[in-house]
Amino acid sequence: MKIKRKLRIRRYLILFLLLAASNHVFAQGGAPSTGAPGAIQAMIISEVRIVWDSVQPDKGIETSLTQEIIRAVNVYPGNTVSPNELDMAVRNALQIPEIGTINWNADLSTGNAVILILHVRLSTKGFKAASRQGMAVSGKTSDFPLLFQNKNSMVKINLVGAMMPTLSTNTWWGNGNVFTKYNPFGKNPPGTAPALDFEAYLKAGLAGIVKINHSENPVYLYAAVNGLGVTTLGSELYNANSSTFALQIEEAYAGILGVVTLKNGHLFRYTASFGKQPYRIGTGMLICQIGGNGGTWGGMNAWPRFSGRLVGLVKLAYDRWKLEGFYIQPNDYPANESHTQMAGFNLEYNRAWGLSGGFTYLNALKSDFPYFFPDYSQTTRQGTNAMNLRFQWMPRPDQSFFFAKAEGGLEVNNRIPMLAWGMAAEGGWSFGDVKLRPAVSYRYSLLSGDNPATHQLERWDFFYSGDDIFTWVQGVLMKNVLFNSNMEVHRFQLQLFPNRWRVTTQYIFIMANQLTSVPMPPSGNFSDKQIGKELLMVAERFVSKYIFLRFTASALWPGKGFATTLPDPVSQPWTQLQAMIHFNF
């Protein structure tokens, strides 16, 4: 009987891993580049905790049962998942006979990570899942977002949205006409007076999966379609009287996935997908947002689009190792259409704690994206090879600990003399056993600028970088003036955790790597390497697994390198207050 039970559970786990993997593809996506909640669009899991809601099992049983639950849910530290993925993933553990109910919640962790909490209640009689589940079967709204599921197929609803009011003063330091003169998103910026902008979006659609063979190692076909509606009202950065509404298809893709049980008992997982879908890599130094926003599309602050126009992915995973191959055609805003096509691979090794790392290589097969030389002559991105190597050290999260992160990048081009580089290093200490769990850190980053004294191009190409304020969004306001190129940034950060809130304070000091800033306005050259400093405060919390709140306050002062080149004098900082409510059902 014991052997039969193990075989039955193993068959369940294979099916559950497939369903969880399929759901991961349904809702994957990168975080907005505006400092909006990357923690919601794609939650980086730092820890998985199990809380027993009823009688705690005996110690020996608890250990083995915990392992079965985590394998069934198939979410581990280092993974990136969305709330929709977790809703479906936790259902998989219901097939374990000892489990009566299981639900998840989240708490915020150091940096931009999230602690996943699984609330488990044991079943005294055992639990046998219904052969068919979902709203279409039961007629109950409590089964939302699951429409239908049996042992061979699943159909679910995706429903995600956000509302975001933003109040800005002294926008563009009162020199908006200079900064927006050549900008395709708009040329009617607000002035120094307070300017209020309201943005909202709703993404809705369907995703499904079905078994297409019945061998010991089954293969599944999956697909998803999601529409997106975005509205912007009021004074956003480039349009003082904006009133836009755009309705588009945000995701439309299909693929296959499967799990192979190896002779050593390990699981080899694979997926292959093709279509309009999101994709991000690592910390977002090279690839995060591959969809455009703003202008007549709306969503300049909320940044709801992050799917490429055409993306092909192949993913292979074995234990802690993951290898991905990708082909990307980004979904650029029409006025910024670059006709870029990229291909490459990404290799990662992830652990719950200790040393983890990754390496990415990509090549711009085609692109009209312009590269400018100091004399304003230009070429294109086509032929650029970009590489990114990254590491992080994260000890166990249940105590005070030192953590460190580092990454570097190199760019060369097959057609033109080019040698650009970038790097970031961060170190800090988290006081996990102290009230408010304070965490302090310092981060230094450098992204090269072009040296006019050399014959080659050294300006770092940011490609489609981003993520959130904790990595490659370096200043909520500064990113609008100078984004991830020709800059050196010193960032000092303090985080506190009062009553399930995460409160982050950042002081950012920004230098230019080179005085030559072609083609950036206002003059094409900085008068000094000191170009700005920004103070940022962010308070955020999961009200529930369905609702996330974030409040942001920021102020940006121009450095000498900027202030002395602007036509109108600057006496006050550029400030911004932003509130956001994000829901996911």
Sequence and secondary structure as in RCSB ss.txt:
>XXXX:A:sequence
MKIKRKLRIRRYLILFLLLAASNHVFAQGGAPSTGAPGAIQAMIISEVRIVWDSVQPDKGIETSLTQEIIRAVNV
YPGNTVSPNELDMAVRNALQIPEIGTINWNADLSTGNAVILILHVRLSTKGFKAASRQGMAVSGKTSDFPLLFQN
KNSMVKINLVGAMMPTLSTNTWWGNGNVFTKYNPFGKNPPGTAPALDFEAYLKAGLAGIVKINHSENPVYLYAAV
NGLGVTTLGSELYNANSSTFALQIEEAYAGILGVVTLKNGHLFRYTASFGKQPYRIGTGMLICQIGGNGGTWGGM
NAWPRFSGRLVGLVKLAYDRWKLEGFYIQPNDYPANESHTQMAGFNLEYNRAWGLSGGFTYLNALKSDFPYFFPD
YSQTTRQGTNAMNLRFQWMPRPDQSFFFAKAEGGLEVNNRIPMLAWGMAAEGGWSFGDVKLRPAVSYRYSLLSGD
NPATHQLERWDFFYSGDDIFTWVQGVLMKNVLFNSNMEVHRFQLQLFPNRWRVTTQYIFIMANQLTSVPMPPSGN
FSDKQIGKELLMVAERFVSKYIFLRFTASALWPGKGFATTLPDPVSQPWTQLQAMIHFNF
>XXXX:A:secstr
 HHHHHHHHHHHHHHHHHHHHHHHHHH     TTSS HHHHSEEEEEEEEEESSS   HHHHHHHHHHHHHHHT 
 TT EE HHHHHHHHHGGGGSTTEEEEEEEEEE STTEEEEEEEEEE SS     SSBSHHHH  GGGTTEEEE 
SSEEEEEEEEEEEEEEEEESGGGG HHHHHTT TT SB   SS EEEEEEEEEEEEEEEEE   SSS EEEEEEE
EEEEEEEEEEETTEEEEEEEEEEEEEEEEEEEEEEE TTS EEEEEEEEEE B   TTSSSBS  B  SGGG  T
TT    B SEEEEEEEEETTEEEEEEEEE B  GGG    EEEEEEEEE  SSEEEEEEEEEEEEE   EEE TT
S EEESTTEEEEEEEEEEE  TTS EEEEEEEEEEEEESSS BEEEEEEEEEEEE TTSTT  EEEEEEEEE   
 TTSSSB     TB    TTTT   TTHHHHS SSSEEEEEEEEEE STT EEEEEEEEEE SSSB TT TTTSB
 SSSEEEEEEEEEEEEESSSSEEEEEEEEEEEE HHHHTTSSS   S EEEEEEEEEEE 
